[in-house]
């Protein structure tokens, strides 16, 4: 496991229990992070074979964008659940 994949796994682990599409998004993030680590070195970390497109880091920008977008989607679902302000509607005339 490379440094990017390890960091992503650590970040996702901090989210706690995953629900809905979060498990799928996290698996996508792990795969993308693994591909980033492989593309950065230009070889498979398991067998050492060259990674297609990994030469000269040609895939890195695209993989980075995809990973960022996947992580944003994963976190956006969490942002809506953080409304714990019981007094937030005091201004409403209900």
N, C-alpha and C positions, 0 to 999 in steps of 0.2 A: 504494500500500500504506500502510495506516494504522499508527499506533504499536502497537496491540495485535497485529495480524497480524505485524508485523516482530518483535516480542518473542517471539511463539510460534514463528515460523520459526527465530529464533536459538536458542531453547531446544531445539527438536527437533533442530536441526543438531548441537548439542553431544552428543546421544545417540549419534552415530555411525551405523553401519549398522543399518537397521531390518529386523526379521524377523517372520515370522508375520503377525499382524493389525496390527502397528505401522504399516506404511505407510497402511493404511486409517484408523486412528485419527488419525494425523498429518494426513491430508487433511481429516478431519472437523474437527480443531482449527483448521486454516487457514481453513476455510469459516466456522466459528463466529466466529473472530477477525475476519475480514473483515466479517461481519454486525454484530459489535459496533462496529467502527469506523464503519460506515455508519449504524447506528442512533444512534450518539452525535452525528453531525452532522445526521442527518435526511435526508441525500441520498446518492445513488450517487456514489462518488468517480470513476467513469469518465465518466458522462454528466451528472451533476448533477441527475437526476430525483429527486423525493421518494421515500423508501423507505417502503413500506407498513408501518405500525406503528412507524416510527422517530420519529414526532412525539412530542415531550416525553419521549423515551427510554423509552417504555412497554415495549419489548422487552428493554431492557438487563438487568434482573434475571434473566429466564429464560435469555437467551443466556449471561450470566455463569455461571449454575449449570451449564448444559450444557457450556460450555468447561471449567470446573473438573473436572467428572466425566469428561470425555474425557481430559484431561491426567492425572488420577489413574489411569485405566485404562491409559494408555500407560506410566506409571511403575511401576505395580504389577507388570507383567510383567518389568521390569528388576530389581526388588527381590529376586526369587527367584534371580536369576543371580549375585548378589554374594557368595555364600558361598565365599570363597577361603581359609577357615581350615582348613588341613590338619591342625592339631592340635586341632581343636574337639571331637573325640570321645575324648580321652584318658581321660575319666572312665568310658567304657564298658568293661565287662569282656570285650571280644572278644579 
